[in-house]
Amino acid sequence: MKKLSIFSLALFFFIAGAQPLLAAVRSWELDKAHTNFYFTVDHIYSKIRGHFNEYSGEIKFDPKNLAESKFSFKIDTASVDTNVAKRDKHLQSADFFDTGKYPQMTFESTKITDVGNGLYEVLGKFTVKGVEYQLLLPLTLAGIKDHPAAKGKEVIGFNGMVTIDRLAYKVGDGKLFDLGVVGKDVEILVSIEALADK
Amino acid sequence: MTVNNASDNTGKTMKQRVSRFFLIGFAVVGIACTLTIPFVYESQTLWYKVGVDKTFLRAGQLLGLLALISLIVQIFFGSRGKVLEETFGVAALMAWHRANGILLCCLVSLHIALVLVPEGIANLPIGVKHWPEMVGGVLFLVIFSQVISSFFRQQLGFIYKQWRMVHRALGYLALCLAAVHVLFVADSFAQGVPRIALLVMLVTVFALIAVIKASILIRKIKDRR
């Protein structure tokens, strides 16, 4: 009986001790209605905007524990949407994303650095068309607060913009760029809202 | 009397020749004009394709347009208007109807293959936002089922009268689906001459079919009396 009490007590202290460690990095669930990965690319003179309708992600973030914090996203390339069905189909073809062979683009953070003023440099592995690249994604923490519309929830927000050379990622072989039709620099806007229980 | 018969036959033959000349000439001019569309009114999809992909896509568009003409001709062969019957004969019309059915199926199959290859076979246009392409897919199934059910009607155990009724209805449905598919799938037909020409042609075809059907009905009523 005494042995059992000592074991119970030890178990209690072990769980209680582990609790702050587990709670240290909070998991946030993407609010998919208010999150997206937008892009802008030049077309001769105009700017074409698009986004992805299907994606998933995982955010573990605590400003006080960046070592344990993590961002990971999976984007379905077939869900590319530029508001013109035929253009979307072309973007899905081997000329661009080749969605049949490479259905997903992924980003997984490896290091998060606080550079001040709410700006975090998120370094990660960005996998496009099966090839892994290093990408530095600057994300600005917009804030953390009680969700104004959902009781018992907190909301966190991030916004970030990065410009990449799509040809460096083999998204296109350059023929449309050489023709002066589609630009090679793609401006990416990452806008995130994620929720967590209080 | 013999002289009169001979002159009647000569007149009939002359009339047939003139009719043939105009009908075949009209078809040739129609085909030629239609085939200029992918060149004169190039679709934007073609702008962004180069090399073999561009050739395939253009060839696919040309075959699609030929398939549309083949479908229209097929309906006229099948409806057997008085002018066509007198000009070419019922046996020839029916033989052409059968042969054209196979040709139509081949044209549609090649059209699909050549249009899809440049975008990738694994990248099929499926989903609500690609509804005009999906209509084309349904059209292919209708045409394919029409050809199969016609050639293997007896083996499939279809009763002739019922099969003919369904065959006719599906034939008209195919033309409607083709019209929707062409008008909405290709931006060449989004406005201007091709759109107006196609709409005028469709209205004319349906009007002619209505006239042919009405005259057949009148003929039947007269025969009964």
Interface residues (C-beta under 8 A of the other chain):
Chain A: A85 K86 D88 K89 H90 Q92 S93 A94 D95 D98 T99 G100 K101 K175 L176 L179 V181
Chain B: Q44 T45 W47 Y48 V50 P118 E119 G120 I121 A122 N123 P125 K129 H130 D187
